[in-house]
């Protein structure tokens, strides 16, 4: 099984370290790092760290294509860039040294014409084959109708592939009638998609398991009933609800000392996709029943937890992911619960 990543609205991640972010003040930076960003790029980083190919299809604005593609090439990314008019947007990621608090401000990006989206679809159609898993990650550029995502889902299904969607609530809601194979919203995004509202960033550390678990399980079941074959609703430090034909299950988060949760949800998707693809590598055509989901979701939780220990989104190391996974598998086998003495983080910031 091959994996293909589609990142419709790429971004420059500008990580800015300051002593403290004070609204209304003039602040001098301690450090600034510029990297290629976007949910799909973060997923690809984790998959490459795990030793799996992670080819991407990315529309890149012509104003910034040389710089953006150079950043991707510099980290060894495998990608097809579809040049489109305009520039690449920027995410300003403020990391406060005094508190380790992280604040992210995402630009919306340049409007995209449907004719340019059709060229992106052409690149995807020429890259996907029967049995492949396509990961459509992140927001879509302004100017496109929400039907653009449904068209992409139909393209993948027509080629015999499967598709995972992680996008903004209004796009996610519109995609459900096209029956995406997997969706992975966080709890706020899931509830917004169901209610037709806008999602706000969830401070997952302040939400108790007994509060968010029933909400996540209800949302996952409703999203499944509205068309998703499998709905995974991440609830940050609580865990993740998984709904499919088998009903709904719950996987707890793993406790880590969190440095940054930026990109944790993307790392979760990468771990999940890696584990599901391994099923295909074993020569089985995965039906993705309940037996497949437990190990795959734990792999995702391990990747998300490892991501939270680092600043760079998608920077989790394979050795650390596998170390956490071994502990998770042992906890699952013995029924041991994670210690409440350490702050647990699983996955899920809003789509970028």
Secondary structure, 3 states (H helix, E strand, C coil): CCEEEEECCCEEEEEEEECCCCCCCCCCCCEEEEEEECHHHHHHHHHHHCCCCCEEEEEEECCCHHHHHHHHHHCCCCEEEEEECCCCEEEEEEEECCCCCEEEEECCCCCCCHHHHHHHHHHHHCCCCCCCEEEEECCCCCCCCCHHHHHHHHHHHHCCCEEEEECCHHHHHHHHHHCCCEECCEHHHHHHHHHCCCCCCCCHHHCCHHHHHHHHHHHHHHHHHCCCCCEEEECCCCEEEEEECCEEEEEECCECCCCCCCCHHHHHHHHHHHHHHHHHHCCCCCCCCHHHHHHHHHHHHHHHHHHHCCCCCCCCCHHHHHHHHHHHHHHHHHCCCCCCCCCECCCCCCCC
